């Protein structure tokens, strides 16, 4: 993996979850969520996909499990320190 890059791994239960009309969440909808979250932490990315799935399905019961992981290469120690400093500055502004 390239330094700072990430990977999103998921089971078929993520794109195949259905709403009340038996319409699937789909890979395209999942990909759109991932695009919007591309700079997020692994936790933010998986939370965003989970939230989008819940919003899509509403009260429809699920019949299949859905699992996802989002490992990210954090790069060198120097890169990690710079990332931490940038995140702290961002948090100070909010």
Backbone as CSV, one residue per row, in Angstrom:
resi,resn,N_x,N_y,N_z,CA_x,CA_y,CA_z,C_x,C_y,C_z
1,UNK,0.843,-1.193,0.000,0.000,0.000,0.000,0.881,1.246,0.000
2,UNK,0.409,2.264,-0.639,1.095,3.547,-0.653,0.858,4.219,0.699
3,UNK,1.868,4.879,1.213,1.763,5.553,2.501,0.532,6.449,2.556
4,UNK,-0.277,6.259,3.581,-1.481,7.058,3.768,-2.706,6.530,3.048
5,UNK,-2.528,5.496,2.243,-3.678,4.957,1.510,-4.488,4.029,2.401
6,UNK,-5.677,3.721,1.971,-6.558,2.859,2.745,-7.181,1.786,1.882
7,UNK,-7.850,0.886,2.544,-8.502,-0.235,1.887,-9.845,-0.436,2.579
8,UNK,-10.891,-0.671,1.818,-12.204,-0.929,2.402,-12.594,-2.348,2.034
9,UNK,-12.740,-3.198,3.036,-13.075,-4.604,2.835,-14.455,-4.836,3.434
10,UNK,-15.325,-5.538,2.693,-16.692,-5.729,3.171,-17.242,-7.067,2.701
11,UNK,-18.236,-7.549,3.429,-18.931,-8.769,3.024,-20.076,-8.402,2.085
12,UNK,-20.638,-9.410,1.443,-21.727,-9.160,0.497,-22.971,-8.585,1.164
13,UNK,-23.060,-8.677,2.483,-24.207,-8.135,3.189,-24.280,-6.622,3.173
14,UNK,-23.169,-5.949,2.865,-23.199,-4.481,2.811,-23.943,-4.003,1.561
15,UNK,-23.487,-4.303,0.352,-24.222,-3.792,-0.816,-25.556,-4.485,-1.055
16,UNK,-25.733,-5.687,-0.482,-26.962,-6.443,-0.740,-28.071,-6.221,0.282
17,UNK,-27.844,-5.361,1.265,-28.904,-5.059,2.222,-30.051,-4.380,1.458
18,UNK,-31.291,-4.716,1.809,-32.446,-4.214,1.053,-33.354,-3.325,1.890
19,UNK,-34.081,-2.481,1.184,-35.080,-1.635,1.850,-36.432,-2.343,1.822
20,UNK,-37.482,-1.677,2.221,-38.812,-2.269,2.276,-39.375,-2.670,0.922
21,UNK,-38.818,-2.147,-0.157,-39.261,-2.487,-1.509,-38.353,-3.519,-2.168
22,UNK,-37.497,-4.138,-1.375,-36.544,-5.141,-1.855,-35.496,-4.564,-2.801
23,UNK,-35.280,-3.259,-2.740,-34.238,-2.609,-3.529,-32.930,-2.697,-2.743
24,UNK,-31.839,-3.088,-3.421,-30.547,-3.227,-2.758,-29.847,-1.884,-2.559
25,UNK,-29.098,-1.801,-1.461,-28.263,-0.637,-1.173,-27.300,-0.419,-2.333
26,UNK,-26.620,-1.466,-2.751,-25.799,-1.441,-3.962,-24.390,-0.909,-3.798
27,UNK,-23.536,-1.383,-4.673,-22.129,-0.975,-4.673,-21.969,0.500,-5.041
28,UNK,-22.830,0.997,-5.931,-22.725,2.405,-6.334,-23.008,3.347,-5.165
29,UNK,-24.041,3.057,-4.400,-24.388,3.891,-3.239,-23.265,3.817,-2.196
30,UNK,-22.745,2.606,-1.977,-21.648,2.418,-1.036,-20.411,3.205,-1.496
31,UNK,-20.108,3.137,-2.783,-18.950,3.848,-3.329,-19.101,5.356,-3.158
32,UNK,-20.304,5.866,-3.319,-20.534,7.298,-3.139,-20.244,7.715,-1.691
33,UNK,-20.676,6.909,-0.740,-20.381,7.202,0.673,-18.870,7.195,0.883
34,UNK,-18.184,6.216,0.319,-16.730,6.134,0.458,-16.036,7.342,-0.164
35,UNK,-16.522,7.809,-1.291,-15.931,9.006,-1.926,-16.050,10.225,-1.011
36,UNK,-17.228,10.376,-0.405,-17.433,11.528,0.482,-16.567,11.439,1.737
37,UNK,-16.198,10.230,2.126,-15.437,10.033,3.356,-13.953,9.729,3.109
38,UNK,-13.467,9.940,1.917,-12.110,9.496,1.552,-11.017,9.997,2.491
39,UNK,-11.191,11.138,3.118,-10.178,11.663,4.030,-10.473,11.345,5.488
40,UNK,-11.529,10.583,5.724,-11.904,10.245,7.091,-11.016,9.169,7.688
41,UNK,-11.132,9.031,8.990,-10.427,7.949,9.669,-11.148,6.638,9.355
42,UNK,-10.507,5.507,9.587,-11.202,4.238,9.382,-12.526,4.174,10.152
43,UNK,-12.534,4.697,11.357,-13.751,4.673,12.170,-14.844,5.539,11.550
44,UNK,-14.463,6.717,11.047,-15.440,7.613,10.416,-15.999,6.998,9.134
45,UNK,-15.148,6.323,8.386,-15.569,5.713,7.128,-16.570,4.591,7.383
46,UNK,-16.233,3.664,8.276,-17.152,2.554,8.537,-18.438,3.046,9.186
47,UNK,-18.345,4.072,10.045,-19.558,4.634,10.657,-20.450,5.278,9.599
48,UNK,-19.860,5.956,8.622,-20.648,6.599,7.569,-21.367,5.564,6.705
49,UNK,-20.686,4.471,6.379,-21.334,3.427,5.581,-22.453,2.778,6.390
50,UNK,-22.202,2.492,7.663,-23.238,1.904,8.519,-24.451,2.820,8.630
51,UNK,-24.204,4.109,8.812,-25.292,5.087,8.927,-26.096,5.148,7.622
52,UNK,-25.404,5.157,6.479,-26.089,5.193,5.180,-26.941,3.940,4.981
53,UNK,-26.428,2.797,5.425,-27.196,1.558,5.321,-28.458,1.632,6.173
54,UNK,-28.329,2.135,7.417,-29.498,2.251,8.309,-30.530,3.216,7.741
55,UNK,-30.054,4.344,7.204,-30.972,5.319,6.611,-31.692,4.719,5.403
56,UNK,-30.975,3.910,4.632,-31.549,3.288,3.441,-32.591,2.235,3.800
57,UNK,-32.291,1.392,4.769,-33.183,0.282,5.098,-34.337,0.697,5.997
58,UNK,-34.176,1.747,6.770,-35.231,2.154,7.702,-35.530,1.037,8.689
59,UNK,-36.783,0.679,8.832,-37.199,-0.356,9.783,-37.191,-1.766,9.193
60,UNK,-36.745,-1.902,7.954,-36.742,-3.212,7.303,-35.754,-4.136,8.002
61,UNK,-36.189,-5.316,8.439,-35.264,-6.242,9.103,-34.215,-6.769,8.124
62,UNK,-33.033,-7.031,8.665,-31.946,-7.595,7.860,-31.946,-9.101,8.004
63,UNK,-31.650,-9.771,6.896,-31.593,-11.233,6.911,-30.181,-11.755,6.688
64,UNK,-29.245,-10.858,6.462,-27.864,-11.252,6.214,-26.960,-10.338,7.035
65,UNK,-25.861,-10.883,7.507,-24.914,-10.066,8.247,-24.138,-9.150,7.309
66,UNK,-23.629,-8.082,7.865,-22.823,-7.145,7.087,-21.610,-6.766,7.929
67,UNK,-20.433,-7.013,7.387,-19.204,-6.675,8.099,-18.310,-5.862,7.181
68,UNK,-17.555,-4.944,7.779,-16.621,-4.133,7.005,-15.427,-3.745,7.865
69,UNK,-14.308,-3.569,7.209,-13.080,-3.122,7.862,-12.418,-2.119,6.934
70,UNK,-11.664,-1.221,7.526,-11.027,-0.173,6.741,-9.606,0.069,7.244
71,UNK,-8.683,-0.858,6.974,-7.304,-0.622,7.408,-6.666,0.496,6.596
72,UNK,-5.791,1.223,7.224,-5.107,2.334,6.552,-3.628,2.287,6.905
73,UNK,-2.795,2.467,5.907,-1.353,2.570,6.133,-1.079,3.968,6.661
74,UNK,-0.522,4.041,7.836,-0.322,5.342,8.471,0.979,6.005,8.082
75,UNK,1.789,5.324,7.273,3.029,5.933,6.802,4.109,5.940,7.862
76,UNK,5.108,6.743,7.639,6.256,6.813,8.540,5.877,7.546,9.828
77,UNK,6.742,7.447,10.814,6.519,8.152,12.086,6.437,9.651,11.832
78,UNK,7.268,10.151,10.955,7.261,11.579,10.632,5.912,11.991,10.028
79,UNK,5.392,11.181,9.127,4.088,11.462,8.527,2.976,11.396,9.571
80,UNK,3.067,10.438,10.495,2.061,10.307,11.546,2.075,11.528,12.456
81,UNK,3.272,12.021,12.792,3.379,13.205,13.641,2.759,14.422,12.954
82,UNK,3.033,14.593,11.661,2.464,15.712,10.915,0.939,15.601,10.868
83,UNK,0.430,14.384,10.676,-1.021,14.168,10.643,-1.653,14.503,11.989
84,UNK,-1.004,14.097,13.071,-1.514,14.379,14.414,-1.547,15.880,14.670
85,UNK,-0.476,16.596,14.302,-0.433,18.047,14.483,-1.538,18.729,13.690
86,UNK,-1.749,18.304,12.459,-2.798,18.892,11.623,-4.170,18.642,12.226
87,UNK,-4.412,17.438,12.737,-5.697,17.104,13.347,-5.927,17.949,14.596
88,UNK,-4.868,18.153,15.392,-4.999,18.952,16.620,-5.336,20.396,16.277
89,UNK,-4.712,20.947,15.233,-5.014,22.320,14.822,-6.465,22.432,14.364
90,UNK,-6.919,21.432,13.627,-8.296,21.426,13.142,-9.269,21.396,14.314
91,UNK,-8.979,20.565,15.329,-9.844,20.463,16.506,-9.856,21.767,17.301
92,UNK,-8.726,22.477,17.332,-8.657,23.755,18.053,-9.577,24.792,17.423
93,UNK,-9.725,24.729,16.096,-10.552,25.701,15.377,-12.039,25.446,15.561
94,UNK,-12.408,24.223,15.957,-13.842,23.911,16.089,-14.326,24.020,17.504
